[in-house]
C-alpha cells in the first residue's frame, strides 16, 4: 500500500528519509543514493538513524529547479 504524499507545507523541521521519499515522489533506493552522494545533505544521528533538515531539502529543491531551467540533467 502506497503512503500518502507529503508536501513541505505540512511537515516539521526534521525529516526522515521516508518523509523525503514521499515529498520527492521517488523510491527508497533513489532517496538513499541522494543522501549517500551528499547531493541532499543529511545528518547521521545514530548508526541506523538519518535525518534531513527542512532547510536542506528546500535548498536541494531550489538547486534541482535551477538545474532544470539551465537544461542540466
PyMOL commands that set and color helices and strands:
alter all, ss='L'
color gray80, all
select helices_A, chain A and resi 8-10+17-24+28-37+54-70
alter helices_A, ss='H'
color red, helices_A
select strands_A, chain A and resi 14-16+43-46+49-53
alter strands_A, ss='S'
color yellow, strands_A
deselect
rebuild
show_as cartoon
